[in-house]
Amino acid sequence: QVQLVESGGGLVQAGGSLRLSCAASRSIFSISAMGWYRQAPGKQRELVATITSGGNTNYKDSVKGRFTISRDNAKNTVYLQMNSLKPEDTAVYYCHRDPVGATPGAWGQGTQVTVSS
C-alpha cells in the first residue's frame, strides 16, 4: 500500500515562508503525477498545485508567483515551497498521488499550515 507522509507545516506570520514535503513509499512515485491540495475549516478541499512525472506544473491562480511545487524522484519526495504567505492560506495541506494504471491514487494524512496576521 502506498503511503504518503507530509511534513513541514506549522505556524508562521504573514509574509513568511514554509516548505512542505511529501515522502512516498513506493517506487512508482517517479511515474506518478503528484499534487498538493488544501482544506480550510468549513470549506471544500481545493487544488493548490500539481506536477506531472515530467515536471510540468500547474497552480491555483491565488498562489501563482508565491508557491512552487517540485519533486525529487531519487528521494520519492514532492515539495511545496510557500512564500509570501497570507492568512487566507491557512488550511490543512494534503499531498496526493494520481492513479497509475491499476494502482489507485493516494492521499497523505495532511499537515496544518497556520498563517497569522
CORRA-V526045 format. One record per pair of residues at least 12 apart in sequence whose C-alpha atoms are under 6 Angstrom apart, sorted by the first residue. I is the first residue (numbers start at 1). J is the second residue. Records with the same first field share a line. If there is no record, write none. Layout:
I->J / J
//
This chain:
2->25 / 26
3->24 / 25
4->23 / 24 / 108
5->22 / 23 / 108
6->21 / 22
7->20 / 21
8->20
9->111 / 112 / 113
10->113
11->114 / 115
12->115
13->115 / 116
14->85 / 86 / 115 / 116 / 117
15->84 / 85
16->84 / 85
17->82 / 83
18->82
19->80 / 81 / 82
20->79 / 80
21->78 / 79
22->77 / 78
23->76 / 77
24->76
29->76
30->73
31->53
32->53
33->51 / 52 / 53 / 98
34->50 / 51 / 96 / 97
35->49 / 50 / 95 / 96
36->48 / 49 / 94 / 95
37->93 / 94
38->91 / 92 / 93 / 94
39->91 / 92
40->91
48->60
66->83
67->81 / 82
68->80 / 81
87->115 / 116 / 117
90->113 / 114 / 115
91->113
92->110 / 111 / 112 / 113
93->110 / 111
94->108 / 110
95->107 / 108
//
